[in-house]
Amino acid sequence: MKIEGERDGFKNVLEDFKMSLQRDEGGLDLVELFRYLSAVCREAEKPIVLMIDEADSAANNQVFIDFLAQLRGYYIDRDETATFCLSF
């Protein structure tokens, strides 16, 4: 997935992400998802905004809770680990 130095890095990351979703019918685990989010943010020419809708209806979903916990962890460690930028 490392595409550094290529002119069309953003498009390549998105295509790789799409192919990975098609290949893995069960979906991606959170580690893989965050790798792709990091790659998209790294390759994008402009800042990326992540909007989450219906968060209140997903409050009982453990995968969603884990996703939010991981987002929070990356936000807290943003000074030590430049994964991607988040705003809350």
Protein Blocks (a to p, Z undefined) as FASTA:
>chain_A
ZZghiaklmmmmmmmmmmmmmmmmnopafklmmmmmmmmmmmpmbdcddddehklmmmmp
mklmmmmmmmmmmmmmmmmmcfbdcdZZ
